[in-house]
């Protein structure tokens, strides 16, 4: 078996199958909540699902703050790489609004 360099990694050619030595590298999923990635968030953005009608500015502000306070509960979370960390983007859905109002009324 002979190891050869390939894009910064070493691989061995064995019966025409490439076996990477670093095959256990786990990449983050940037389309759902990830606590490790979330710890590196430097900026947040909020978008609103098309199904959501008109909301007062005060309601939008309160909902955006509440959904970013607990991003693990949001229905739609995405992360984008930034120069020094990540940007968390949450698209607020009707289910998120229902959950947040239920939590507000019960607590």
SULLIN-V9922 format. One line per field, one symbol per residue. phi: phi as a letter, one per 40 degrees, with the letter a starting at -180 (. if undefined). psi: psi as a letter, one per 40 degrees, with the letter a starting at -180 (. if undefined). burial: I if it has 16 or more other C-alpha atoms within 10 Angstrom, else O. Layout:
BEGIN
phi = ???
psi = ???
burial = ???
END
This chain:
BEGIN
phi = .bcbcafgbbbbcbfgbcbccbcccbccccbacbcccccbcbabbbbbdcccccbcdccccccccccccbcccccbbbbbcbcbibbcbbccbccccdccccccccb
psi = hhhiihfeihiihhfehhhhdfeehhiiheeihhddddeeheiiihihidehahiidddddddddddedgdeeidhhihhhidebihhhhhhidddddddddddde.
burial = OOOOOOOOOOIIOOOOOOOOOOOOOOOOOIOIIIOOIIOOIOOOOIOOOOOOOOOOOOOIOOIIOIIIOOIOOIIIIIIOOOOOIIIIIIIIIOOIIOOIOOOOOOO
END
